[in-house]
Amino acid sequence: MPRPKTGDKRADILRAAIESIASDGTGTSTAKVAKAAGVAEGTLFRYFRDKDALLNELYLELKLDVRVAMTARFPVASSLRRRIQHIWDAYISWGMESPAKRKAMVHLNVSERITDQSRQEGQVGFEHATEAMQQLIAHGKLNGMPPGFASDLLLAMAETTMVSMTVSAADAEGYRKTGFEAFWSAAAKSSKK
């Protein structure tokens, strides 16, 4: 008779997957993840039917983590600039507090192993952020571009900013602010005629 699945082992496997994917990408082996979690590889497959299931569940867990950070105190009634800055600051704070999660998410975001269904489920709860990004596209310099382009641009610039913040911790807040100004300048409609 199989032993009941405990939440602790599942959580240990997900934590180990974050670390393994952060360092080795989605090509990391399930054997490595299991070893880091302190379980047998067969135990991993009691919680996740296969590697794709593990990657997709981890993707959704990380999206939930980002969503919690991003939606907390979202300034729904504020200016577009303030809403976009909230998205920026929330993502930067999340990434700086959780560098392994951030690195794992970068790998998962570009992985072909993440299903369309997982990507759709991962967007649930980001409605205010999505609306703000859509407004930025519609009324800014990115008008006519695919909707994901602005988000990808923000993520790429945020990643560059976080690398600089990590390398030069003393200037971290300056990089955060300058990074946002660079993104805003690249995406928002110019006030100069």
Protein Blocks (a to p, Z undefined) as FASTA:
>chain_A
ZZdddfklmmmmmmmmmmmmmmnojmbcfklmmmmnopafklmmmmpmblklmmmmmmmm
mmmmmmmmmmgopafklcfklmmmmmmmmmmmmmmmmmmlmmmmmmmmmpckbcfklmmm
mmgoplmmmmmmmmmmmmmmkgoiafklmmmmmmmmmmmmmmmmmmmmmlmmmmmmmmmm
mmmmmmmccfbZZ
